[in-house]
Structures are given as C-alpha cells and as structure tokens.
C-alpha cells in the first residue's frame, strides 16, 4: 500500500525534494517505496548511503526482490569527504543515456554538528540544484534525520536546505506527513 508521501513523489517530475524526518518506519516506506516504483517502471534508481549492506537487507524486507542483483538499482556508498559527494553522484548520472529516467534517494546520516559541515552540505545541495532540470531526468530526494542536526544550527541549516529544493516532505511519528511544493 502506498503512503501519502509515495503518492506525492509520483506526481513530481524533475524535482529536487528534501525529506526531513525523525527516523521513523514511515520514512523507510517512503524511500524504499519510491525506489520500488522506479524499478517497476524500468528506471535507474540510485540510493546513496554509508551502509550499503544494511540498505540492501532493508530493501528486501520492504519488498524489493533481489535488490543486490538488479541492474537498475545502484547502491552508492557515500565517500568520507563531503567535497567528493556531489561529484560522485553527478559522475554516476552523467554516464547514463540521456533518455534514461532516474530516481535518487540520498541519505545523510552524518552528525551535522558544526557550521562548517552544514555550510558544506548546503553548498553540495546547491550544486545539485543548479541546472537541475538539465542534469537529471527524474526526481532526487535528499533525506535528513533532523535529530542529527545540532539544535543550535538546525534553523539556519534547514533554511539553507529549503533554498535548494522545490518540494518538501516533513515526516514524524508524532505529526505524520506534511507535503509542500515551492515555486
């Protein structure tokens, strides 16, 4: 069964989306449901993570059969340096034929505990967003667990992220799902 956020994502085209969440199960349903629908449509699906094996296991638990052997599914380990992150994704995507539809879920389970880290992440997000429609034939979901963002930096960082995204999903266990699009 589709979640509200999965259905929302299916209505978007060539959109840079930010998903703010509290790490609840609904978030996994959203991320993996988005990937599963893309695979069913024959789209290339990228999932960036620091824990590839764990993600493959979770995907199978969420109904993505034979995830490890699916040629359309690309599990990409996030490099240690933030500076390499944007280039890595763009390099992967530019090698695809231009007619290929893609989907990306990019998870960010880093501790964002300094202004330097949040500023660098905001720069990466802006780099992805600049010329987005020319670079990506599909949707790109950036997933952030809010509690990993230092409370003193949170407001500033969330505002920076809103500047480089066109759609927003807030997902918490307590308040459910809220969906927004920006001009």
N, C-alpha and C positions, 0 to 999 in steps of 0.2 A: 504494500500500500504506500502511495506517495505521501510525503509530508508536504505541508504548505510551502516550505522553502524550496523543495524539489520542483514543485509545480511552478513556482515563481521563476526559478532558474531556467525552466524550459521555455518561458515566454521571452527571454532576453536573447539578443543577437549581438555578437561582437562587443561584449560588455565586460569591463573590469569591475569586479564585485569584491567588497570586503565583508567578511563574516566575522563578527565579534561574538564570542561565546564564553561559557563558563566550564567547558569541558564535558558537557552532559552527553548522554547517549543520542539525543536528537541530532546533535552536531555530526556524529559519525553517520547517522542515517542520511543526513543531507549530503555530506561529502561523498559517501560511497554510492548513494542513490544517483547522484549527478554523474559519477563515473560509469555506473552500470548502464544508465540510459544512453550515454555516449557510445559505449561499447556495442550495445544493441543496435545502434544506428550506424555502426561501422566507422565511428570517429576515432581519431588518435586521442588517447587520454593520458595525460601526464599527472603524476602525483608526486610532489616533492616532499621529502621527509628526512628526518635524521635517523629513522628506524625502519628501513625497508622491510626487513623480515617480519616485524610486528605488524606492519601495514598489510602485507600480503595475507597474513593469517586473519586479520580483522576483516579484510575484503571478502575472503572466502566465507567467513561467518555471517557476512551481510549479503550473501547470495551471488557474489561474483565468482563464478565457477572457473577453475583452472587459471586463476589470475597470474600465476608465475609463468605460464606458457602462452599467454595471449599476446600476439604480435602487435596489437593495437594499444596495449597497456604498457606504459613506460613509467616505472618507479625510479625516481631520480633522487639519489642521496644528496642532501644539501651539504655543500662544502663548508669547511670551518670558517672561512673568511666571508664576511658579508659582501665584500667587493666583488667576489667571484660569482655570487649568486645570480645576479641579473644576467650577466653574460652567459652563464651556463644555460639558463632557460632559453634565452634568445638564440643561442647556438643550436640547441636541440630542435627548436621550432623551425628555424630557417632552412634546415635540411629536408623538411617535408615538402612534397609537391604543393604548389600554391592552392590547388583545388581541394586539398585535404582539410576537412573540418577538424578542429581540435577543441579539447577541453583541458583545463589545467586546474588542479587544486594544489595550492602552495601553502603548506603548513609552516607555522613559525613558532616552534616551542622553545624559543630562547628566553632567557631571563632578560627582559629589557629593563635594565636597572641603572643605566647611565644615559645622559643626554647624547653622548657620542653614538651609542648603539641605536637610540631611537632616531637620531638625525640621519645616520647611515641607512637605516631601514626605510625611512621616508624618501631618501634620495633614490634608492633602488625602486621603490614603488612608483616614483615619478618617472624614472627611466622606462619602466614597463609601460606606463600610461602614455608617454609621449609618442604620438603617432600610432596609438594602439590599433586603430581600425586597419591600418596598412600592414601591421606586423602580424596580427592574429586573426585567423578566420575561425573565430569561436569565442567562448567565454573563459575568463580567467578569474578564479575565486581565490582570494587571499584570506586565509583562516588564522585568526589571532585569538588565543585564550587570554582574556583580559586580565585575569589574576596574575599573569606572568609579567605584566607591565607595572613597574614601580608606581605606587599610588601617587607620589609627588610628581611624576612625569606623565601620568595617564591622560589627563585632559589635553595637554599640549600635543602628545603623540597621536591621540585619536583624531584631533582636529587636523593634524598633518596628513593622516591617512585618508580622511574624508576628501581632501583636496585632489587626490589622485585616483578616485574611484567614482563610478557612475551609478552604482547600486549598492545598497547596504542591507545586510541581514543581521539583526540582533537576536541571539538565541540564548535564553537562560531557562533553567529548570523552573525557577520561581515565576517568571513572567511570560514564558512561552516564546513565540516567534513574532518579530516585528519586521516588516519589509518596507523598503523605501527606494525610490529611484531619484536621481538628481539630474538636472538639465545638462 
